[in-house]
Each structure stands twice: as C-alpha cells, then as structure tokens.
Amino acid sequence: MQAHAAIHGFHLIAITESGLTSRTTNDAIDIPGYTPIRCDLIDGISHGGVVVYHKDDLAATNRPELALCTNTVVLALRINNKKVFFVTSYRKSGQNDLEYKEYMNKLDELLDEITNEDPHEVILTGDFNVHNATWWGTKTDKKGLDMKELLDKHSFRQMVNQPTYFTNGPNGPVESLLDLVCVRQPNLVVSNEVVGSIYDKCHHQINPVKINLQCFHPPPHIRDRSGTTIEPIKTLCSKHVECTTGRVR
C-alpha cells in the first residue's frame, strides 16, 4: 500500500473491512506522508471497520459526530476555499432487518446533517453490499433499490459502471458491483477506474477516482451602465473554464 500510494500520489485512501481493533496501533499501519482516520471494530465483532488516510498537507478534519452509521468515517475537507465532505462507509451483508433499517435511517440522517452545512461537494464511497442493474449488471435486489432511492433523494449520482468484486461461485466466476462512488456534481469527476487489487487474496478491487475541485466559482452577475450585456459575460466566463485538474482520490 505504501508503494502504491507513493507511485500514484493519492490525496485520500479509503479502505473498508479494515479489520482494525483498538489493539492495532497507528505505527503498525503507518503510510509515510499520510494520517489515518479510523473507525475500528467493536470487541466481539469479526468483520468490518473503516480507515481513511489523508495526505498530511491536506486540510482534513475528522467529524465523528456526523458518523452516525456503524463502520463509517466522515471527513470535512478544505480544498481551494471550498468545503467538501468525504464519507466512507461499510454496510455488513449479514445485517438483520432491524440492523439494516437502522443503518439506512442513520445514513439518511447523516446526509441531511451534511447538507445543512452547505458544502460545495459531498463524496460518498464505500462497500454497501447492494446490487442495482441501473449501475451495472443484471441483478437488482431490494437493498439496491433502497440505496438508489436514498441516493436520488440526496441528489447523488453513482459513478462506478463496472464490477469491483470478483470471486468464484459454484457455477464459476462471479462478478459484482458492490463498491460505490457517489457525487452530487458528476461533471467534476475526471476519471473513475477499477484496477486489480494489490493483494492476491482480496476479492475487492481498487477504484482510483480523480475529481477536479480547482475550478473557480462563476461570477454572480456582470453589469455595465446600460444594463446586463452578454459580451462581458462571455469574456469573464472564458477566463474561468480553463482550470487545472487536481486529484482527490
């Protein structure tokens, strides 16, 4: 992971099913140049956990009071004077009906709380263990329908359009899209790929995402003494469309 981060220069690295507990020190999972923000396993729980690494020079604040769901990390970022929230969550596939309902209600509440802070963008990522053919494949389950409804309610678009999980089933290889990347402004996504895992025993793949957050805000109004004119608007807007692409992964 350290070599992979050094080669690609990720600003953010989100890992679900980290399996970390309070007995695991930060020194044991250190990646030079990065700070880990953790949501560890509770004693007696064997699967889950989330860790998000952010670059040391990235203005990032852990917001645990907003992480209302289990296995969730919420970061508030400051990028080019814009407030951006980065949320990573893991929903266990074996939840009973009560646990599932509580998780989805808390995720809904979490997104409402973030919206109240009026951010420039919200990036929701994670392994939600849902299937919806709208995104990829032919399988849609109830949880996939519920997730799509929740994303639509909060004005998100799910961006991944290929499988992120590979395993062998009784009838041969099985491919699934379980790991989602959701944004409110899809035009900001420059690239969204799926590449092979760096661990040969890991069924989940790596999903590098590049998002442009360096565009200037457009001017609110442009007027001259004779009233609003179109030419000054064209002139000033042309200065803002040529923006440098930054990477937030």
N, C-alpha and C positions, 0 to 999 in steps of 0.2 A: 504493500500500500504506500509506503514511504517513497519508493522509486516511482510508482505510478503518479503520485501527487507532484513529485519533482519534475517529471517529464512534461506533464500537462498543465501545471500551474493552476489547479483548481482554486477558486476562491472559497468554495464550500464543498464539503464532502459529507453526504448523508448516508447513514448505514442503519438499516432496520434489522431486527433479530440479532442485535449485537451480543446478547448473552452475557453482558457485563453485570456484575454484582458489586455491592459495596466493598467486597474484599479485593476487587481489582483496582489497583492504583492507576493514576494518570500516567505515571512513569512507565508502566507496563504497556501502555497503548500510545505512547508518545510518537507524534509525527513532527519533526523539527519544522518550525515556522507556522504551526497551527495550534489552535486552542480547542480542546474537546469540550462540548456541552453534552451532558449525559442525562438519560432517563433510564436508570438501571432496573434490573429485575427485582421484584419483591421476593423476600425469602420464601422458599417453598414453591416458587414458580419456575418452570424449566425452560420456557420458550418466550422470547420477546426481547424487549429492550431496544433503545434507540440511542445513537450517538451522532452528533453533528459536529464536524470540525470546521472551524472558520480560520482564515488566514489571520495571523496576529495583527496585521496592519489594517484589517477590515473593521470598520466601526460596527460592532455587533453587541447587542445586549440580550442576555437570556431573560425571557419573560415567563417564568414558571407559573405565575398566577393566571396566565392565559392557556396553559397546557391542561385543559380540563379533562381531556380523554386520557385513558391509560396509554402507556408507551408512546408518548408524544413530546416533542421538543418544539418550542416556538422561539424564534429569534427575531428581534427588531433590528433592521439594518439601516444605516445611513449611507446612501450612495449618491454622490453628486447633489447633495442637499435634498434628496428625495427619501421619504420614509418607505421602506419595503419590508414586508413580513415574509419570513421563510419558515414554513411549517412542515415538519416531518412526523409521520405517524405510522404506527403498525397496528392493524386490526387482526387479532388472532382468529384463525379459521374455525376453531372449535368452540366459539362462544355459544352459550345457550341463549334462548330468546330474550331473557331479561338482560343479560350482559350485552347482547347486540343492540337492543333498544337503547340502553343507557349510553353505549358508545356513540351511536349515531346522534342522539339528542345532545350529548356533550360536544360533539364535533360541530353540530349546527350552532350551538351557543357560542363556541369558540370563534367561529367565523363571524357571528354577529358582533362579538366584542371587538374583534379586529377591525371590522368595517366601521365601527363607531369612532375609531381613531383616524379615519380618513387617510389611509395610506395611498401612495402612488401606485403600488402594485402589491399583490399577495401571491406567493408561490406556494402551492400545496403539493407535497410529494409524499410518497410512502408506498408501503405494501398493504393494500386494503382487502386482499383476498376476495375480489368480486370479479364477475365476468359480465361483459356487455358487448354485444356484437356491433354496436354503434362505433366502438373504438377499434376493435379488431376481432377476427374470427367469426364463428357461427353460434357460439354459446352465449346465452343471456340467462342469468339467474335472478331471483328476487332481490338479492343484495346488490347486484349490478344495477337493477332498475332503481333501487332506493338511492344508490350512490349517484347515479345520473340525475335523479330528481333533486338531490341536495346540491350538486354542482350547478345545475341550472338555476336553482333558487338564489344562489350566491354569485351568479354571473361568471362562473368559471367555464373554461373550455379545457378538456382533457386532450393533451397533445401527443401522447405516445400512440403509434399506429402499427406496432409490430410486437411479437411475443417477447417477454422479458424473463420467462421461466421455462426451463427445459428439464424434462425428466423422462424416465422410462416407465410406461404402464404395462399392464398385462397383454395389451394388444399392440405394443410398440411404442415409439417415441410420442410424448405428449408435450404440446406447446401451449403456453397460456400467457395472457397479458394480465399481470397482477400488480405491477409496479407503475404507479400513475404519476404524471407531472401535469399539474393543473394551474392555469394562469387566467387572469382576467383580461389581459391585453395580449392576445396571441400574436399580434404584429410585432411584439418585442422579441419573440423567440427567433433567433438567428439560425440555430441548428439544434436538432434533437435526435440523437443516435442511440443505438443499442449495440454494445460490443461485448465480446466474450469475457466471462469472469476471469480474474487473475488467480482464482483458486479452483483447481480441477474438480473438487468435490462439492462446489457450490452450484446449486441449480439456478440461482438468480444471476442475471447478467448485469453489466454496468451500463448506466444510462447517462452519458455525458450530455449536458444541456448548456447551450450558450445563449445568454439573454442580453440584449442591448438596453442598458439603463443610462446611457450617456446623452441621449437626445435632449435638447433644450425644450423647455415649455414654449409653445407658440404664444405670440403676443396676444393679449386680450382684445384690443381694438387699436386701429390706426385711423386717425382723422386728420384732415387738413382744414383750412379755414372755410372751404366751400362745402364741407361735409365729408362723408365717407367716400373714398375712391378706391378702385380696385388695384391700380398700379402700385401704390406704396405697399399694399398688402402682398402682392406678388414679389416685390423686391425684398421685403423683410423676411418673408417665409422662405425664399430661396437661400437665405443665409443659414437657415436652421435645418434644412433637410440633409445636408452633408455632415453627418455626425459620425464620430469614431465609435466603432463597435467595442464594447467592453465585455469581459467574460465574468459571468457569475454562474458557477457550476455547483 
